[in-house]
Amino acid sequence: MTDSGEGNSAYGRRSFRRSKSRFTDRITADGRDGWPVEAGRYRLVVSRACPWASRAVISRRLLGLEDALSLAIADPIQDDRSWRFTLDPDGRDPVLGIRFLSEAYDRREKGHPDGVSVPAIVDVPSGVLVTNDYGRITLDLATEWTALHREGAPDLYPERLRDEIDEVMAAVYTDVNNGVYQAGFATGQAEYEAACAGVFRRLEWLSSRLERRRYLVGDTLTEADIRLFTTLVRFDAVYHGHFKCNRWKVAEDPVLWAYARDLFQTPGFGDTVDFDHIKRHYYQVHTGINPTRLVPLGPDLSGWLTPHHREQLGGRPFGDGTPPGPVRRDEEVPAAGRP
């Protein structure tokens, strides 16, 4: 089955599993893995369709790393040669000069056995893949790239809250981020029902947790909120129908729906979301689930812009910092992908 790019994935006869990232070098302030933080040296390759890549897009924008770490956006529709740059003139990434992300992977390791996934960071001078470790990339953007953060950038992974953040993120990953895939790619009824039940048990737990607190951990935005948001924003559009996670929609839970809208309307979150890319990727790439490749017309997206009233719970989205500025013109989401 075509790799969805959302982490390294394998779809077996019995169950879905997400393998660990193969290329786990880190870009750090001291360059201990051979890759020092350096403005302009690296390129972040993403798909706006992919929730794992969207984490990196949101983090980069919140931290103000646009000038330090350039962005390549792949076509939401893959072919057998992996993520492709057909959105760019002549079908080539204008910085890396390649047609397919797999070319950067091959420069790192020819014939590597795993799929080609996003997010990926590529070393521009050599064209070599540095990392596809989706679980680590955003944490390092928050903690290792601090010298290049914008003035007023939020602390997305505060040291005093890391144990709690890690605990919440682990639960969200297992039951929600990855749980929707386990349900969607299940090939047996019992397997599907167990995964689907796990998704909604965790969503109910999250709804209870968020009923009287604006954010998942502490009173400001953290990495935990980013990781939950990228699944919630896709839930009604694709996971509810396409992945059969249909006990109820996020829009039918007053707490989660208000929380998701609060984040969507926060600069750095909703202004990175492309619903057109999201829907076309899931419904047209996952042909094992949707062989007709038809893309549904719904749901109505206008609700994302309605008042949420979560500010009544207090909290300071950016802590002692400030919101990011306007989206760069060359990175704006096209009108077709916005509510």
HELIX and SHEET records of a PDB file:
HELIX    1   1 PRO A   51  LEU A   63  1                                  13    
HELIX    2   2 PRO A   89  GLY A   91  5                                   3    
HELIX    3   3 SER A  102  ARG A  108  1                                   7    
HELIX    4   4 TYR A  134  THR A  143  1                                  10    
HELIX    5   5 THR A  146  LEU A  148  5                                   3    
HELIX    6   6 GLU A  159  LEU A  161  5                                   3    
HELIX    7   7 ARG A  162  VAL A  172  1                                  11    
HELIX    8   8 TYR A  173  ASN A  177  3                                   5    
HELIX    9   9 GLY A  179  GLY A  184  1                                   6    
HELIX   10  10 GLN A  189  LEU A  210  1                                  22    
HELIX   11  11 GLU A  223  ARG A  234  1                                  12    
HELIX   12  12 PHE A  235  TYR A  239  3                                   5    
HELIX   13  13 VAL A  250  GLU A  252  5                                   3    
HELIX   14  14 PRO A  254  PHE A  264  1                                  11    
HELIX   15  15 GLY A  270  THR A  272  5                                   3    
HELIX   16  16 PHE A  275  VAL A  285  1                                  11    
HELIX   17  17 SER A  302  LEU A  305  5                                   4    
HELIX   18  18 ARG A  310  LEU A  313  5                                   4    
HELIX   19  19 ARG A  329  GLU A  331  5                                   3    
HELIX   20  20 ALA A  335  GLY A  337  5                                   3    
SHEET    1   A 2 ASN A   8  TYR A  11  0                                        
SHEET    2   A 2 PHE A  16  SER A  19 -1                                        
SHEET    1   B 4 SER A  70  ILE A  73  0                                        
SHEET    2   B 4 TYR A  42  VAL A  46  1                                        
SHEET    3   B 4 ALA A 120  ASP A 123 -1                                        
SHEET    4   B 4 VAL A 128  THR A 131 -1                                        
END                                                                             
